[in-house]
Amino acid sequence: MPEEKNLTRRSYLKYVGAGVVVVAVAGAGAYYATRPTAPGPTTTPSTVTATQTVTAPITSATVPTSAVTLPNPDWWNPDTNPLYPKEPVTLKMFLSTDFPPPVIRNAFMTQYPNIKMEVTATAEYAALLTALKTKDYVYDGFRAPFANLEEIIDTGNALDLGPLGASDLTQDYPEWVLSAAAGIGGSLGKQYYAMPEDIGPCTMLYRSDIFQKYGIEVPKTWDQFAAAARKLHQDSKGVVYLTTFSVTDLAATLDAWIWNMGGNTIQPVEGQKDTYRIFLNSPETKKVIEYWGALVDEKVIPSVAFYSEQADRMFSNNEFASMPIAAAWFGPCVLTKSYPQQATLWRIAPHPQWSEGENVQGMHGGSVIGVAKNAKYPNAAALFAMWCCASNPGVVMGWDQCVWTANQRILKEESTFGEHYKYYYGGQDYRDFLIPAAAGVDPKFHYTRFELGLQSIMGEQFGAAAAGKKSWDSACEDAQSRMVDMVEAAGGTVVP
C-alpha cells in the first residue's frame, strides 16, 4: 500500500475500504423507493495475473511459516483443495477501494496459479448492488462494506459459502459476526453469505505528550471525556481540542457511539419478515446526540470535517489530542501512514464508557468478501474469499495492509501480528485492546437492507444540526420520520 502524507478524504477512501464515508445527501428515501437501474461501474478494470511480480515484499514477518494451524491445514493445498480449478480461469472481481490490494492478490495467485483476476476497483458501492440485482453474469465475487451485506443478500444474488467449506473455517469468529454473515433469515454458523474480511472494533487513540503537558488523565467515562475536553481547550487557550465532531464521518461514527450507549438505530423484529423497529429518536440516541451537541455548542469541540485539509493541518500542528472511538483500521491505516513524525507519541486505551467498568462496544466499519450466485466460477471465487479471510497468510498479510480480522484464533496465535505497528504506539500491542473490544459487541445487533439510506439520513439530519440549522432534538425526530418513510416506501413494515 503506497504511503501518503496527508490525511485527506482521498487517502481515507483509498486506505479504508473497511469503513463507510457518508456526506449529507438529500433524498435518501428515493434510493430505496426506486432502486438503482444504472449499469455497473464504468471504471476500467485492471487485469492482474499470476505471472505479475508481487508489488510488495513478502517476508517472514508478513507470511508466517506457521500458516498451517487451521483445523484442516491440508485444505489449503492446491493439489487437494476441492474448490481449486483444474483448468485456468479468470475471475471478475468487484473490490471496493482496491482491497485486498495487489500484494495479497498476487500471493494468492502464486499459490493457486490456475486462477487469474480481472479487477474492478471502485468506491461506487451502489453500482455493485445494481449489477447483482440484474442477475446477469457481471462479477464472480465482490468485496463490500460489512454494513451492507444484508442489502447484497436482499438482491438474491449472494451465494451461501457454508456448503463450500466456510462453516468449517470460521469457528473462531465472534457471535455477532456469525450472525451478520448468516443474514437476518439465516442460521448462526451455517449460512455464510460472505466471508468476514475485517471488522471495526474501537479503541481510544490519544497523544500521550499532549495529555502529559496539560495534565489530562485518560478518560474512562464520557463524563470524564467531556471534562477533559473543557480543561484541555481552556488550558491551551483555545489552541488544542480533544477531538472533532466530524460531519463527513458522522453517520458511521454515530452508529458506533449509539451502540456504545447500548442503543440502536434500526433492527429487524424477530419472527416477522421485513419488519423493523427504528430508534433514531430513542432516549439513548438523543442522549448521545445531545452530549456531542453540547460540546460543539460550547465550542470546546469543533465540527471540522475529519478527512479534510483543515483536519490534516490540525493533526500536523498538534491541535487534536485524541480519537475517542477509533476503529481498528484507523490507527494503522490513517495515523501511522499520514503522520510518521508523530511516532511513539500516540497511545491506545479502551474507548470511554457511559458507566465506568462496562465493556459496551460498537463497530465502525468492516468488510466482507463474497461470491455472486450467478458467478461463472463460484468455486474459485469462494476459494479467494476464504483464503483472504481464514488462512493464516491471508489474514496476517491483510493486517499488514490495515485489515483487522474477525478471526480471533489467528489474532492470538500469530506472534508477528501487527509487530511493525508497535513502535508508533510506544510499544503497545493493538491486540490487547481490540480483542476485548470485539467481545463487547451485542450479538443481538443486526444490519439491515437499509444501511445506505440510514447513513445518508443521519448524515443529512445531524449534519444540519452541527451546522446550526436545526436543534439536536429536532434532528433526532426528523431522522426518525425520514427513516420510517424510507422503510415503508421500500415495502418494509415499521412497528413501535
N, C-alpha and C positions, 0 to 999 in steps of 0.2 A: 504494500500500500504506500503510495508516494507521500512524502512529507509535505505539509502545507503550513505556512507560518501563521496565518490569521484565522481566527475563529469567525468564519462567515457562514451565511446560510448555504452557500455553495459547498463549503467543506463539510458542513453538517450533513447535507443530503448525500454527499459522496461517501462519507465515512459511516454514517449511522445505519441506514437501512433497517436497523433494529427499531427505530422509533418512527413516529408519525408526526410530521410538522404540519400544523394547521394554522392558516391565517383566517381572519374574519371574512367569511364568504356568505353572501345573501343567497336565499333560495335553496337552502339545504333540502327542503321537502321535495322540491321538484325532481331531484335526482332519483328518489325512490318512487315517486309517482309515475315517472315516465320510463325509468331505466335507460341507460345509455344504448344508443344504437349505432354509434360511430364505429368504423373499422378499427382493427387493432393498432398497436403503436406504429408510428411512421419512422421510428428511429431505424437507422441502418444496422442490421445485425452484424456482429463481428464474429467470424468463424474462427474457432480455436481448435486446433488439432493436437493429437497426442504426440506429434513429432516436433512441436514447438519447444524451444528452450524454456525451461522453467524461469519465470521472471523474478524470482527472489530465491536466495539460497535456502536450501533445506538442510538444516544442521541437526545434530543430535538434540539440540535444545527445542527444536520445533517438531521433529518427528521422532518420538521416543522409541527406543529399542524395546520397550515393554508393551508395544502395541499388540499384544496377544492375550489380553486378560479378560476378554468378553466370555460370557458363558459358553460360547461355541467358537473359539478362535479360528478354527478351520473354515468357518463360514465365509470369511473374507478372502479366502484363496480363490483366485480366478479359475483354477483348474476344477474346483468342486462347487463353486457358488452357483446355485440354481437360477439366479437372475442374470448371470453374465452371458451375453450373446456369443454364439459360436462364430458368427459372421460379423463383419464390420457394420456398424450402424452410426448414424449421425442424429443426435438428439437436438430438437428445437427447444430451447430453454428461455423462459422469461425470468430474468434475475433482477429484481428491483435493486437499484443503485449498484449494480455490477458485483453483487455478493452471491455466493462465495467468489472471491476475486481470482484472477488467473493463476496465482501461485497454488491455490488449493485445487482448482480445476485441472491444472497440469499434473499435479501429483496424483490425482485420481486417475487421469487418463494414462499416466505412466504405468500404474498398477493394472489398469484394465484397458489395454491398447486397442481392443475392438470397438471402443466407444469414443466417438468424437462429438463435438458440440458446436452448434450454431446458436450464439447467444444474443438475445435482445436485452440490452441493459438500459433501463429507464426507471425514473421515479413515477411515471404515469400509471399508477396502480389501477385507476378506473378502467384503463384500456385492457388490462388483464381480465377484469370482470366481464367486459364486453365480449372479448374473444371466447371466454369459457361459456358464456350464455349461448353463443351461436351453435354449439355442439358440433361445429366443423373441426377438422384437424388443423389447429393453429400452433399449439405447443404440446410437447410431450410432458414437460414439467415446468414448475414455477417456484419462485421464491417470493414471499409476500409477507406483510406485517401479520404478526400473531393475532392482533386485534381484529383482523378482517377475515380470518379463516372461516367463520360462520357464514359470511357473505359468499365466500367461494363455495362452501358446501351447499348453500342455497341455490347456486346455479345448476346443481345436479351433475356437475362435471368434475367432481373431486373423487379420485379413486381411493378406496379403502385399502391401505397398505398393510393392515393387520394380517390377512391371509398370506401375504408375500414374505412375511418374516418380521415385520415391525413389532408385533406383540412379543417376540422372543428377545428383543434388543432393548427394551425400554422399561425394564422393571425398576430402574433407578431414578425415575422422574418423580417430582412432587405430585401429589394427588390432583392439585388444580391444573397442572399441565396435562395430565392424562385426561381430565375432564374436558379441557378445551380441545385436545386433539380428537376426542371422540365425537364432538359436536353435541348440540342440545339433545338430539334424539338417539345418540349412540350409547354404547355400554362401556363403562370405565375399564380401560386396559384391554379392550377387544377391538374397538374401531380406532383406526388411525388415519384420518383424512389428510394428514400431512405429518411430516416428522418435525418435531420442535428443534429448530436450529439454535436459537438462543432466547433468553428471557431477560427481563429488565428489573430484577430486584434492586432496591435502592439503599444507598447509604448517605451520609453527610460527608462532603469533602470540604475541608477548610484550610486556611492559611495559618499555619502554626506561628509564623513570625508576627503576623498582624494581631492574632489573638493575644500573644505574649506581650506585644508592645502596649496594647490598650487594656490589658488585664481582663480579657474576656475568657470566661470558663466555657468549655464545650457544652452547649445546652442539651439536656436530656429530655426536656419537655418543650412544647410550643410556647408556654408562658415564659419559660427561661429564654427561648429564642427571641421573643418579642422584646423582652427586657434588654437582651444583648444588642439587638438591632438599634434600640434607642440610645443605649450607652455608647456604642461604637460611633454612631453618627454624631452624637453630641461631642464626645471627647476628641474626635478627629476634626472638629469644627466644620462638619458637613462635607468632608472630603471622601470618607470611606463609608461604603454601605455593606451591610452584612450579606445581602443578595439582591436580586431583582425580581419583580413580578412581571414575567415576560409574556407579552401578548402573543408573540409568534409561536411559542411553545405551550400556550396556555391550556389548550384542551387536554393534551396528553398529561401535562403536569397536574392539572386539576383532578383527573381520574385517579392518579396516584395519591394525591392529598386526601381525596374523599374516601378512598379505600382505607387509608391510614387512620381516618376518623372512625372507621367501622361502618361507613355509609356505602352508598352505591349510586349509580347513575340510571341504568336500565337493566332489568333482569327478567328472564323468562319465568313464567309461572309453571311449576312442575305439574305434569299431567294434563296441561291444557295447551293444545297445539297453537303455535303462533300467537300466544297471549303473553302480555308483559305488564310489569309494574315499572313506573318511572318515578325517579326520586330527585329530580333537579330542584324541587322546592321543598325538600325534606329538611327537618331540623339539622341533620348532620351536614348536608350540603350548605345550608345557609350559614352555619357556624364557621365552616371553612372559608367561605367566600367573604363573610364579614370580618373574619380575622385578618385576612390579607388586605381587604379593602381599607380597614382602619390604618394599617401600616402605610399603605400608599397615600391615604388622605393626610396622614401626619407628615408625609414626605420623608420618613426615615427609611423607606424602601422605594426605589424608583420603579417606574414601569417601562424600563428600557428593553427594547426588543433584543432577546438574548443572542440570536445568531445574526448580529449586525455589526457594522463598522464601529458604532458607538460602544457597544459592549466589548468589542475586541480592544478598543483603546483603553477602556476602563480596567479590563483584566491586565493588560500590559502595564498600565500605570499603577497597579496595586490598589485599585479603588473598589474591588469586590473581594470580600473576605471568605465567602463560602458558597457552596451549592447545597441547600439543606435536604433536598430529595434528588440525589444524583444517581441516575440509572447506571447499571453495571457497565454499560458501554461508554458512559460519558468520560470517566477518568482516563482510560487508555486511548479512547478514540479522539477526544477533543482536547482536554487539558494537556496530556503528555505530548501530543504532537504539535499543538499550537504554541505552547509556552515552555520550550525546553529550558529557558533561562530560569524558570521557577522550580526546577528540580530540587528535591529534598525539602522544599518549603510547604508542600501540601501534605495533609494528613487525612486519614479515613476514620470515621466514627459512625455508630448507628444513627440513623436519622431520628429526629425528635418524635416523641410520642405525646398523645394528649393526656395520658396518665403515666407517671413515671413507673418504670419496671415492666411495662407491657411490650409486646412484640407484634403489633398490628401493622401489616405491611400492604403496600400497593405495588403495582407493576407500572413501569414506564418504558414502553417499547418491548421488542421481541419479534422474532421472525420464524417462519416455518418454510420448509421445502416440501413440495407436494408433487403429485402426478395427475395429469388430466385423465379422466375416464376414457376419453376418445383418443388417447395417445397412440401413435403408431408403434412406439417402442416402450410400453409401460414398464416392463421388467428392468430394462437398462436405466430408465429414469428413476425407478424406485431404488435401484442399487446406488445411484449417485446420492439420492436423498439420505439413505441410511448410512452410507459411508461418511458423508459430511457430518451427520448428526449423532452417530452412535459408535463410530470406530475411534479408537484412541488417536491415531494420527490425524483424522479429520477434525476431531474436537480440539486437540491441542494446537493444530495449525490455525483453527478458527479463532482461538483466543489470542494467538499472536497477531491476528487481524482484527481484534476487538470484539469477538463474538463470545458472549458469556453463556456457556452451555447449560442446558437443563439437566444434564446427566450428572447427578450428584456423586456417583461412584467414581467416574473418571476425574472429577474435580478433586476428590480426596486422595486418589491413588497416585496421580502423576506428580512426582516430586518437582519437576521443572515447570509446572503450570504457572504461567504469569511471572516467572522469575525475573525477567528483564524489566518489569514494571516496578519492582520493589524499591529501586534506588530513588525513583521520582518521589515516592511516598514515604521517605525516611526509613525504609526497611520493612514497612508493613506489608502483610500478605492480604490481598483482596479476599481470599477465601475465608479468612477469619471473620469477615463481616457479611459477605454476600450469601454464604451458605445458610447462616441463621436467618437472614432476611428473607430468603426464598421460602423458608419453612413457616414464615409468619403470614403468608397469603391465605385468605379464606378460601377453602376448596369449594365452597358453595357459589362463589362468583363465576359468572359465565358471560363471555362475549356474545353479542347478538348480531344479526344481519344488518343492524342499523348503525354500525360504528362510524362509518364515514359521515353520515348525516349528523349523528350525535356530536362528533367533534367539531363539525362546522358550526352547529348551533351554539355550542359552548364558546367557541372562539368568537363568534358574532356577538353574543349577548354579554359575556363577561369582558370581552374586549371593549365594548361600548361603555361599560361601567368604569373600566380602568381609565378610559379617556374622558370621564366626567360627563358623559352624555345621558346617563340614567343612574338611578341608585342601585346599589348592590342587591337589595331586596327585590326590586322590580326586575332586575336581570334574571334572578332565580325564577320568578313567576313567569316571565316571558319565555325563558328557556323551556320550562315545563310545558307551557301551552304549545309552543312550536314543536316540541318533541312528540306530544300526543297527536297533533295534527299530522305529522310526518308518518308516524307508525300507522295510523288509521288510513291515511291516503294510500299506503302501500299494502293494504289488505290485512294488517295486523289488528289485534284487539288489545285495548288498554283497560286494565281493571284497577280499582283503588288499592 
